[in-house]
Structures are given as C-alpha cells and as structure tokens.
Amino acid sequence: MGMDKSWAKRHWWIFFAAPLAIVALVTIGGEVVMHLWNWLTPTLFGWKQIDLWHAIGLLALCRILFGRWGGGGHGGRRWEKKERWARMTPEERENFRKNMRGRWCGVRAPEGGTDATA
C-alpha cells in the first residue's frame, strides 16, 4: 500500500510545512509557559525567572507527567465507557460503584451487606 503519487505531487508543501508548524507551536507554547512562569512564580514564591529553553523543558515534563501525547485529552473515548456501562447488569453497576467508592473515598462496603454511606 504505497502513497498515491498524484496526492504527493499535489501536496508536496505539507512535508515542509508540518515540521515548521510543529516548531512554531512548541515555540508559542514555550513562550506562553515562560511568560506565565515569569509573571507568577517570582512574585508568589520568590523563585527565579526562566528562559525559553527552560519553559519548553517544563512544558515537555508536564506533558509527560500529566498529559497524553495523543489527541483527544482525558475521556476522549467516553463513548466506549458509556457502552460498557449500558451493558452492565444492575448488580455489576452497584459492585463497580462500591469499588470506586473504596478506591477514591476510602470507604469500604461491609461484607455481605449494602454500603451504609450511599
């Protein structure tokens, strides 16, 4: 399955424009992070100002730690979750709720009974 040559001939400029667009977006994102950092952190916390390279590094670090490299953001496949929820029986849904409550709220359901916190 090769690329259609006529498409490549008509859209040759994309091969040059895409890397330039990526560099532009990273630079703009770094500038935004740098200006926000230099505006807020020295005043609030007494931290040093940063330059563009440090801002780009900080942006990449935050993206690695907290974000996803793919598109869509968190919950981008929400429709799959809704379909899975729709296929659950009422007992499975209640069991799921109890497990989530235990994970996120530190509340465990009593054995063999109903959850008193619901």
TORNUPA-183212 format. One record per atom (N, C-alpha, C): x, y, z; atom name. Coordinates in Angstrom, 3 decimals. Last residue first. Layout:
BEGIN
@east X | north Y | up Z | atomo CA .
...
//
This chain:
BEGIN
@east -23.978 | north 5.148 | up 51.159 | atomo N .
@east -24.577 | north 5.529 | up 49.868 | atomo CA .
@east -25.773 | north 6.422 | up 50.025 | atomo C .
@east -22.868 | north 4.181 | up 53.445 | atomo N .
@east -22.587 | north 5.572 | up 53.102 | atomo CA .
@east -23.286 | north 6.037 | up 51.849 | atomo C .
@east -23.389 | north 1.530 | up 53.738 | atomo N .
@east -24.161 | north 2.444 | up 54.608 | atomo CA .
@east -23.941 | north 3.890 | up 54.227 | atomo C .
@east -23.852 | north -0.841 | up 51.280 | atomo N .
@east -22.968 | north 0.234 | up 51.718 | atomo CA .
@east -23.783 | north 1.257 | up 52.498 | atomo C .
@east -25.149 | north -3.969 | up 52.361 | atomo N .
@east -25.130 | north -2.810 | up 51.486 | atomo CA .
@east -24.229 | north -1.757 | up 52.094 | atomo C .
@east -23.329 | north -7.068 | up 52.913 | atomo N .
@east -24.426 | north -6.126 | up 53.123 | atomo CA .
@east -24.356 | north -4.992 | up 52.119 | atomo C .
@east -21.114 | north -8.681 | up 52.709 | atomo N .
@east -22.422 | north -9.300 | up 52.660 | atomo CA .
@east -23.587 | north -8.348 | up 52.841 | atomo C .
@east -19.035 | north -6.447 | up 54.423 | atomo N .
@east -19.149 | north -7.752 | up 53.766 | atomo CA .
@east -20.576 | north -8.273 | up 53.830 | atomo C .
@east -19.530 | north -2.961 | up 53.809 | atomo N .
@east -19.482 | north -4.109 | up 54.709 | atomo CA .
@east -19.680 | north -5.412 | up 53.942 | atomo C .
@east -17.406 | north -1.147 | up 51.593 | atomo N .
@east -18.736 | north -1.671 | up 51.893 | atomo CA .
@east -18.601 | north -2.835 | up 52.873 | atomo C .
@east -15.151 | north 1.419 | up 52.508 | atomo N .
@east -15.364 | north 0.032 | up 52.093 | atomo CA .
@east -16.758 | north -0.412 | up 52.499 | atomo C .
@east -13.807 | north 4.393 | up 51.524 | atomo N .
@east -14.964 | north 3.793 | up 52.182 | atomo CA .
@east -15.138 | north 2.387 | up 51.634 | atomo C .
@east -11.998 | north 5.990 | up 50.241 | atomo N .
@east -11.528 | north 5.247 | up 51.399 | atomo CA .
@east -12.650 | north 4.576 | up 52.167 | atomo C .
@east -12.627 | north 7.190 | up 47.894 | atomo N .
@east -13.123 | north 7.832 | up 49.119 | atomo CA .
@east -12.648 | north 7.125 | up 50.373 | atomo C .
@east -11.478 | north 5.686 | up 45.856 | atomo N .
@east -11.319 | north 7.130 | up 45.853 | atomo CA .
@east -11.748 | north 7.801 | up 47.145 | atomo C .
@east -11.924 | north 2.918 | up 46.436 | atomo N .
@east -10.648 | north 3.410 | up 45.907 | atomo CA .
@east -10.452 | north 4.891 | up 46.138 | atomo C .
@east -14.547 | north 2.786 | up 47.376 | atomo N .
@east -13.452 | north 2.308 | up 48.208 | atomo CA .
@east -12.100 | north 2.830 | up 47.744 | atomo C .
@east -15.905 | north 3.769 | up 45.178 | atomo N .
@east -16.025 | north 4.474 | up 46.452 | atomo CA .
@east -14.872 | north 4.072 | up 47.373 | atomo C .
@east -15.295 | north 1.732 | up 43.369 | atomo N .
@east -14.796 | north 3.085 | up 43.139 | atomo CA .
@east -14.848 | north 3.911 | up 44.420 | atomo C .
@east -16.661 | north -0.440 | up 44.544 | atomo N .
@east -15.217 | north -0.499 | up 44.359 | atomo CA .
@east -14.620 | north 0.893 | up 44.156 | atomo C .
@east -19.297 | north 0.506 | up 44.404 | atomo N .
@east -18.680 | north 0.217 | up 45.703 | atomo CA .
@east -17.160 | north 0.187 | up 45.589 | atomo C .
@east -19.639 | north 0.693 | up 41.604 | atomo N .
@east -19.744 | north 1.890 | up 42.447 | atomo CA .
@east -19.058 | north 1.677 | up 43.792 | atomo C .
@east -19.418 | north -2.039 | up 40.925 | atomo N .
@east -18.468 | north -1.066 | up 40.400 | atomo CA .
@east -18.465 | north 0.202 | up 41.260 | atomo C .
@east -21.689 | north -3.055 | up 42.204 | atomo N .
@east -20.377 | north -3.538 | up 42.599 | atomo CA .
@east -19.287 | north -2.561 | up 42.141 | atomo C .
@east -23.639 | north -1.717 | up 40.724 | atomo N .
@east -23.525 | north -1.459 | up 42.153 | atomo CA .
@east -22.159 | north -1.906 | up 42.676 | atomo C .
@east -23.181 | north -2.857 | up 38.177 | atomo N .
@east -23.048 | north -1.412 | up 38.386 | atomo CA .
@east -22.860 | north -1.075 | up 39.865 | atomo C .
@east -23.761 | north -5.527 | up 38.657 | atomo N .
@east -22.398 | north -5.156 | up 38.263 | atomo CA .
@east -22.166 | north -3.659 | up 38.473 | atomo C .
@east -26.493 | north -5.312 | up 39.220 | atomo N .
@east -25.585 | north -5.816 | up 40.259 | atomo CA .
@east -24.141 | north -5.440 | up 39.940 | atomo C .
@east -27.554 | north -4.400 | up 36.767 | atomo N .
@east -27.629 | north -3.548 | up 37.952 | atomo CA .
@east -26.687 | north -4.011 | up 39.079 | atomo C .
@east -25.088 | north -5.227 | up 34.212 | atomo N .
@east -26.322 | north -5.511 | up 34.949 | atomo CA .
@east -26.381 | north -4.579 | up 36.151 | atomo C .
@east -23.725 | north -3.325 | up 31.497 | atomo N .
@east -23.639 | north -3.900 | up 32.842 | atomo CA .
@east -25.024 | north -4.183 | up 33.406 | atomo C .
@east -24.034 | north -1.999 | up 29.110 | atomo N .
@east -24.082 | north -3.461 | up 29.058 | atomo CA .
@east -24.045 | north -4.098 | up 30.444 | atomo C .
@east -23.674 | north 0.648 | up 29.828 | atomo N .
@east -25.002 | north 0.233 | up 29.379 | atomo CA .
@east -25.141 | north -1.288 | up 29.342 | atomo C .
@east -20.919 | north 0.682 | up 30.335 | atomo N .
@east -21.851 | north 0.910 | up 31.437 | atomo CA .
@east -23.249 | north 0.414 | up 31.062 | atomo C .
@east -19.988 | north 0.364 | up 27.729 | atomo N .
@east -19.687 | north -0.664 | up 28.718 | atomo CA .
@east -20.645 | north -0.546 | up 29.902 | atomo C .
@east -20.899 | north 2.778 | up 26.597 | atomo N .
@east -21.389 | north 1.490 | up 26.083 | atomo CA .
@east -21.148 | north 0.376 | up 27.094 | atomo C .
@east -19.438 | north 4.609 | up 28.096 | atomo N .
@east -20.895 | north 4.626 | up 28.169 | atomo CA .
@east -21.486 | north 3.319 | up 27.670 | atomo C .
@east -16.865 | north 3.969 | up 27.283 | atomo N .
@east -17.229 | north 3.805 | up 28.689 | atomo CA .
@east -18.744 | north 3.770 | up 28.854 | atomo C .
@east -16.995 | north 4.702 | up 24.621 | atomo N .
@east -16.746 | north 3.305 | up 24.961 | atomo CA .
@east -17.142 | north 3.019 | up 26.408 | atomo C .
@east -17.361 | north 7.453 | up 24.825 | atomo N .
@east -18.458 | north 6.651 | up 24.270 | atomo CA .
@east -18.256 | north 5.178 | up 24.579 | atomo C .
@east -14.903 | north 8.414 | up 25.669 | atomo N .
@east -16.002 | north 8.366 | up 26.628 | atomo CA .
@east -17.150 | north 7.494 | up 26.135 | atomo C .
@east -12.320 | north 8.757 | up 24.809 | atomo N .
@east -13.067 | north 7.575 | up 24.390 | atomo CA .
@east -14.235 | north 7.351 | up 25.334 | atomo C .
@east -11.342 | north 10.976 | up 26.074 | atomo N .
@east -11.602 | north 11.078 | up 24.648 | atomo CA .
@east -12.386 | north 9.897 | up 24.114 | atomo C .
@east -10.601 | north 11.190 | up 28.690 | atomo N .
@east -12.004 | north 10.868 | up 28.419 | atomo CA .
@east -12.355 | north 10.973 | up 26.957 | atomo C .
@east -8.204 | north 13.703 | up 28.135 | atomo N .
@east -8.724 | north 12.652 | up 29.006 | atomo CA .
@east -10.208 | north 12.440 | up 28.728 | atomo C .
@east -7.430 | north 14.360 | up 24.633 | atomo N .
@east -7.484 | north 14.658 | up 26.063 | atomo CA .
@east -8.061 | north 13.513 | up 26.859 | atomo C .
@east -7.195 | north 14.265 | up 21.812 | atomo N .
@east -8.447 | north 13.945 | up 22.481 | atomo CA .
@east -8.519 | north 14.316 | up 23.943 | atomo C .
@east -4.100 | north 12.727 | up 20.734 | atomo N .
@east -5.141 | north 13.746 | up 20.751 | atomo CA .
@east -6.312 | north 13.349 | up 21.616 | atomo C .
@east -1.156 | north 11.714 | up 22.608 | atomo N .
@east -2.166 | north 11.580 | up 21.566 | atomo CA .
@east -3.204 | north 12.691 | up 21.667 | atomo C .
@east 0.259 | north 12.205 | up 24.853 | atomo N .
@east 0.830 | north 12.699 | up 23.611 | atomo CA .
@east -0.159 | north 12.577 | up 22.464 | atomo C .
@east -1.250 | north 13.470 | up 27.809 | atomo N .
@east -1.097 | north 12.390 | up 26.852 | atomo CA .
@east -0.535 | north 12.979 | up 25.572 | atomo C .
@east -0.032 | north 14.702 | up 31.001 | atomo N .
@east -0.818 | north 14.708 | up 29.779 | atomo CA .
@east -0.608 | north 13.472 | up 28.948 | atomo C .
@east 1.671 | north 14.574 | up 33.195 | atomo N .
@east 0.245 | north 14.786 | up 33.403 | atomo CA .
@east -0.610 | north 14.641 | up 32.157 | atomo C .
@east 4.338 | north 13.943 | up 32.412 | atomo N .
@east 3.813 | north 13.536 | up 33.710 | atomo CA .
@east 2.292 | north 13.567 | up 33.788 | atomo C .
@east 4.627 | north 14.979 | up 29.798 | atomo N .
@east 4.970 | north 13.584 | up 30.087 | atomo CA .
@east 4.292 | north 13.124 | up 31.367 | atomo C .
@east 3.850 | north 17.617 | up 30.185 | atomo N .
@east 3.122 | north 16.801 | up 29.214 | atomo CA .
@east 3.377 | north 15.315 | up 29.471 | atomo C .
@east 5.764 | north 18.477 | up 31.977 | atomo N .
@east 4.358 | north 18.442 | up 32.394 | atomo CA .
@east 3.531 | north 17.578 | up 31.457 | atomo C .
@east 8.013 | north 18.272 | up 30.280 | atomo N .
@east 7.934 | north 17.491 | up 31.509 | atomo CA .
@east 6.493 | north 17.375 | up 31.999 | atomo C .
@east 7.390 | north 20.158 | up 28.282 | atomo N .
@east 7.542 | north 18.739 | up 27.927 | atomo CA .
@east 7.416 | north 17.857 | up 29.166 | atomo C .
@east 7.377 | north 22.492 | up 29.869 | atomo N .
@east 6.183 | north 22.107 | up 29.111 | atomo CA .
@east 6.240 | north 20.624 | up 28.743 | atomo C .
@east 10.033 | north 22.517 | up 30.692 | atomo N .
@east 8.962 | north 22.401 | up 31.682 | atomo CA .
@east 7.655 | north 21.959 | up 31.028 | atomo C .
@east 11.286 | north 22.892 | up 28.203 | atomo N .
@east 11.554 | north 21.695 | up 29.001 | atomo CA .
@east 10.481 | north 21.453 | up 30.041 | atomo C .
@east 10.274 | north 25.405 | up 27.585 | atomo N .
@east 9.950 | north 24.287 | up 26.703 | atomo CA .
@east 10.192 | north 22.972 | up 27.430 | atomo C .
@east 11.433 | north 26.839 | up 29.705 | atomo N .
@east 9.975 | north 26.778 | up 29.586 | atomo CA .
@east 9.554 | north 25.619 | up 28.685 | atomo C .
@east 14.135 | north 26.603 | up 29.140 | atomo N .
@east 13.623 | north 26.009 | up 30.373 | atomo CA .
@east 12.102 | north 25.877 | up 30.313 | atomo C .
@east 14.150 | north 28.038 | up 26.743 | atomo N .
@east 14.516 | north 26.617 | up 26.737 | atomo CA .
@east 14.036 | north 25.916 | up 27.994 | atomo C .
@east 13.404 | north 30.682 | up 27.557 | atomo N .
@east 12.552 | north 29.911 | up 26.651 | atomo CA .
@east 12.865 | north 28.417 | up 26.695 | atomo C .
@east 14.148 | north 31.007 | up 31.114 | atomo N .
@east 14.227 | north 31.408 | up 29.713 | atomo CA .
@east 13.373 | north 30.462 | up 28.856 | atomo C .
@east 12.720 | north 32.095 | up 34.267 | atomo N .
@east 13.259 | north 31.093 | up 33.359 | atomo CA .
@east 13.328 | north 31.648 | up 31.953 | atomo C .
@east 13.358 | north 33.570 | up 37.522 | atomo N .
@east 12.736 | north 33.571 | up 36.201 | atomo CA .
@east 13.410 | north 32.531 | up 35.322 | atomo C .
@east 13.206 | north 31.945 | up 40.754 | atomo N .
@east 13.897 | north 32.625 | up 39.664 | atomo CA .
@east 13.064 | north 32.607 | up 38.384 | atomo C .
@east 10.719 | north 32.501 | up 43.364 | atomo N .
@east 11.547 | north 31.656 | up 42.502 | atomo CA .
@east 12.159 | north 32.484 | up 41.383 | atomo C .
@east 8.951 | north 33.634 | up 45.116 | atomo N .
@east 10.326 | north 34.099 | up 45.153 | atomo CA .
@east 11.266 | north 33.256 | up 44.304 | atomo C .
@east 6.271 | north 33.050 | up 44.949 | atomo N .
@east 7.121 | north 32.123 | up 45.689 | atomo CA .
@east 8.568 | north 32.578 | up 45.807 | atomo C .
@east 4.936 | north 35.237 | up 43.679 | atomo N .
@east 4.260 | north 34.389 | up 44.651 | atomo CA .
@east 5.208 | north 33.600 | up 45.540 | atomo C .
@east 6.860 | north 36.474 | up 42.006 | atomo N .
@east 6.051 | north 37.264 | up 42.932 | atomo CA .
@east 5.465 | north 36.399 | up 44.038 | atomo C .
@east 7.956 | north 34.359 | up 40.527 | atomo N .
@east 8.829 | north 35.222 | up 41.331 | atomo CA .
@east 8.057 | north 36.033 | up 42.379 | atomo C .
@east 5.524 | north 33.133 | up 39.380 | atomo N .
@east 6.325 | north 32.473 | up 40.416 | atomo CA .
@east 7.297 | north 33.381 | up 41.161 | atomo C .
@east 4.191 | north 34.956 | up 37.435 | atomo N .
@east 3.607 | north 34.473 | up 38.686 | atomo CA .
@east 4.607 | north 34.015 | up 39.740 | atomo C .
@east 5.800 | north 35.748 | up 35.285 | atomo N .
@east 4.841 | north 36.691 | up 35.841 | atomo CA .
@east 4.401 | north 36.263 | up 37.244 | atomo C .
@east 7.257 | north 33.543 | up 34.593 | atomo N .
@east 7.985 | north 34.747 | up 34.998 | atomo CA .
@east 7.068 | north 35.812 | up 35.591 | atomo C .
@east 5.131 | north 31.774 | up 33.895 | atomo N .
@east 6.060 | north 31.460 | up 34.984 | atomo CA .
@east 6.719 | north 32.742 | up 35.511 | atomo C .
@east 4.010 | north 33.162 | up 31.692 | atomo N .
@east 3.207 | north 32.875 | up 32.887 | atomo CA .
@east 4.095 | north 32.591 | up 34.089 | atomo C .
@east 6.231 | north 33.195 | up 29.961 | atomo N .
@east 5.654 | north 34.450 | up 30.436 | atomo CA .
@east 4.787 | north 34.237 | up 31.677 | atomo C .
@east 6.684 | north 30.396 | up 29.593 | atomo N .
@east 7.729 | north 31.276 | up 30.129 | atomo CA .
@east 7.135 | north 32.565 | up 30.702 | atomo C .
@east 4.273 | north 29.535 | up 28.449 | atomo N .
@east 4.701 | north 29.000 | up 29.749 | atomo CA .
@east 5.732 | north 29.921 | up 30.387 | atomo C .
@east 4.383 | north 31.037 | up 26.047 | atomo N .
@east 3.259 | north 31.200 | up 26.977 | atomo CA .
@east 3.657 | north 30.714 | up 28.367 | atomo C .
@east 6.759 | north 30.027 | up 24.910 | atomo N .
@east 6.627 | north 31.459 | up 25.234 | atomo CA .
@east 5.515 | north 31.702 | up 26.246 | atomo C .
@east 6.034 | north 27.353 | up 24.513 | atomo N .
@east 7.132 | north 27.706 | up 25.423 | atomo CA .
@east 7.078 | north 29.162 | up 25.842 | atomo C .
@east 4.006 | north 27.694 | up 22.591 | atomo N .
@east 3.702 | north 27.094 | up 23.893 | atomo CA .
@east 4.768 | north 27.408 | up 24.925 | atomo C .
@east 5.599 | north 28.783 | up 20.525 | atomo N .
@east 4.498 | north 29.575 | up 21.102 | atomo CA .
@east 4.115 | north 29.025 | up 22.474 | atomo C .
@east 7.322 | north 26.588 | up 20.083 | atomo N .
@east 7.859 | north 27.899 | up 20.465 | atomo CA .
@east 6.774 | north 28.761 | up 21.113 | atomo C .
@east 5.520 | north 24.615 | up 19.315 | atomo N .
@east 6.351 | north 24.406 | up 20.503 | atomo CA .
@east 6.903 | north 25.738 | up 21.002 | atomo C .
@east 4.475 | north 25.829 | up 16.980 | atomo N .
@east 3.603 | north 25.529 | up 18.115 | atomo CA .
@east 4.391 | north 25.313 | up 19.401 | atomo C .
@east 6.803 | north 25.990 | up 15.356 | atomo N .
@east 6.072 | north 27.205 | up 15.734 | atomo CA .
@east 5.187 | north 26.957 | up 16.952 | atomo C .
@east 7.439 | north 23.285 | up 15.046 | atomo N .
@east 8.398 | north 24.184 | up 15.700 | atomo CA .
@east 7.698 | north 25.453 | up 16.176 | atomo C .
@east 5.118 | north 22.495 | up 13.651 | atomo N .
@east 5.438 | north 21.898 | up 14.956 | atomo CA .
@east 6.399 | north 22.789 | up 15.722 | atomo C .
@east 5.360 | north 24.005 | up 11.314 | atomo N .
@east 4.208 | north 24.225 | up 12.193 | atomo CA .
@east 4.476 | north 23.655 | up 13.580 | atomo C .
@east 7.673 | north 22.876 | up 10.240 | atomo N .
@east 7.672 | north 24.292 | up 10.615 | atomo CA .
@east 6.519 | north 24.608 | up 11.565 | atomo C .
@east 6.785 | north 20.259 | up 9.703 | atomo N .
@east 7.834 | north 20.499 | up 10.710 | atomo CA .
@east 7.896 | north 21.956 | up 11.162 | atomo C .
@east 4.673 | north 20.993 | up 7.760 | atomo N .
@east 4.402 | north 20.285 | up 9.027 | atomo CA .
@east 5.519 | north 20.478 | up 10.056 | atomo C .
@east 5.832 | north 22.177 | up 5.477 | atomo N .
@east 5.022 | north 22.984 | up 6.389 | atomo CA .
@east 4.815 | north 22.310 | up 7.741 | atomo C .
@east 7.099 | north 20.165 | up 4.071 | atomo N .
@east 7.895 | north 21.283 | up 4.586 | atomo CA .
@east 7.137 | north 22.067 | up 5.647 | atomo C .
@east 5.085 | north 18.444 | up 3.472 | atomo N .
@east 6.310 | north 17.871 | up 4.024 | atomo CA .
@east 7.253 | north 18.949 | up 4.558 | atomo C .
@east 3.225 | north 20.070 | up 2.237 | atomo N .
@east 2.935 | north 19.590 | up 3.592 | atomo CA .
@east 4.198 | north 19.057 | up 4.257 | atomo C .
@east 4.015 | north 20.490 | up -0.376 | atomo N .
@east 4.309 | north 21.550 | up 0.581 | atomo CA .
@east 4.063 | north 21.102 | up 2.021 | atomo C .
@east 2.986 | north 18.448 | up -1.898 | atomo N .
@east 4.393 | north 18.404 | up -1.543 | atomo CA .
@east 4.733 | north 19.395 | up -0.439 | atomo C .
@east 0.444 | north 17.755 | up -2.900 | atomo N .
@east 0.584 | north 18.216 | up -1.519 | atomo CA .
@east 2.034 | north 18.175 | up -1.032 | atomo C .
@east 0.604 | north 16.820 | up -5.503 | atomo N .
@east -0.256 | north 17.969 | up -5.223 | atomo CA .
@east -0.020 | north 18.565 | up -3.841 | atomo C .
@east 2.313 | north 14.660 | up -5.247 | atomo N .
@east 2.690 | north 15.767 | up -6.130 | atomo CA .
@east 1.872 | north 17.018 | up -5.835 | atomo C .
@east 0.864 | north 13.012 | up -3.535 | atomo N .
@east 2.151 | north 13.543 | up -3.092 | atomo CA .
@east 2.589 | north 14.721 | up -3.957 | atomo C .
@east -1.292 | north 12.373 | up -5.204 | atomo N .
@east -1.532 | north 13.102 | up -3.955 | atomo CA .
@east -0.243 | north 13.758 | up -3.480 | atomo C .
@east 0.022 | north 10.955 | up -7.187 | atomo N .
@east -0.626 | north 12.205 | up -7.553 | atomo CA .
@east -0.940 | north 13.039 | up -6.314 | atomo C .
@east 0.886 | north 8.719 | up -5.823 | atomo N .
@east 1.874 | north 9.689 | up -6.287 | atomo CA .
@east 1.234 | north 11.011 | up -6.671 | atomo C .
@east -0.338 | north 7.409 | up -2.894 | atomo N .
@east -0.728 | north 7.811 | up -4.236 | atomo CA .
@east 0.208 | north 8.925 | up -4.700 | atomo C .
@east 1.830 | north 5.297 | up -1.132 | atomo N .
@east 1.119 | north 6.560 | up -1.185 | atomo CA .
@east 0.817 | north 6.883 | up -2.645 | atomo C .
@east 1.211 | north 1.717 | up -1.148 | atomo N .
@east 2.017 | north 2.916 | up -1.240 | atomo CA .
@east 1.153 | north 4.166 | up -1.291 | atomo C .
@east 0.833 | north -1.188 | up 0.000 | atomo N .
@east 0.000 | north 0.000 | up 0.000 | atomo CA .
@east 0.871 | north 1.242 | up 0.000 | atomo C .
//
